[in-house]
């Protein structure tokens, strides 16, 4: 196993798991690059965006605070008068999120880019209007570059001036080291690769937080989000205050994980057809390619659908059943992951030693991950 160099440990802005993520992608050979492509293109393309003046968590990967209101970039007075909302009269609502961060054990990694700024701004407005949701979910907005972050800050002050600044946290994702060697080869899929990488970067950022602040679970989300509570018919609303279903979000996810059951939809070979170049693929064949790509990526090529010589465990058998029956598990449930499991997966893919190599909080989390792993095996 390799150890991470001091450069990879964060001297250039990455935390430990940010560096592990980079290694997991940068070390890919051509065959594994293609498997990574297949795995990442199964996710909806995410946009590259940028957040406002939110207090970033104190980690090596945290960006500098965005510019204060009025700083460049900013709209002209005429454009602001025409397009921007005026703040609500009276005192702004208090923003108690910072005090609750330690109790919010579910974090959302949301990749955004300028064409989706409006959607993220609307989601943040709804989140701020639903205290139970804001108390249950910690939001990390992931941007491709600092310029996007600053632009989003200006856009949010224009579109939603009453959104509390600490209801979300900014993350600026370093571009994948594979950018020219891998991403550039795939043309139309490049945006999907970058979008998926940004979601993973947000997850890595959470894992690099202090153990007392890091969420227990992470969600990978696109930018187009609304809160059901604010749009549902009256008979289907469950409230945004005490007793809301949001209070049980963490318990529901833990229960899902403990059940070891993953909802999936069996894909038809006739209902949907995809055209890829000159080829026509049924929905079943297309989704089996995605399942194959994911399975081979996480096993470093050991898994194959029709060959069990290198991958014979019970888990490998379940993957073959998933591939054979085209059991597609994306978009059938909340896209959550246990961050302890994600840490082990990234270290495995990057051939990196456990986090005790870097000491401090990361080492403590590394020991906790190993304990979790032993408990799950029992």
ABEGO torsion letter per residue (X at the ends): XBBBBAAAAGAAGBBAAAAAAAAAAAABBAAAAAAAAAAAAABBBBBBBBBBBBBBBBBAABBBBBBBBGBOBBBBAAAAAAABBBBBBEBBBBBAAAAAAAABABBBBBBBBAAAAAAAAAAAAAAAABAAAAAABBBBBBBABAAAAAAAAAAAAAABAABBAAABBBBBBBBBAAAAAAAAAAEAAAAAAAAAAAAAAAAAAAAABBAAABBABBBBBBABBBBAAAABBAAABAEABBGBAAAAAAAAAAAAAAAGBBBBBBBBAAABBBBBEABBBBAAAAAAAAAAAAAAAAAGGABBAABAAABABAAAAAAAAAAAAGBBABGABBBBBBAAAAAAAAAAAAGBBBAAAAEEAAAAAAAAAAAAAAAAAX
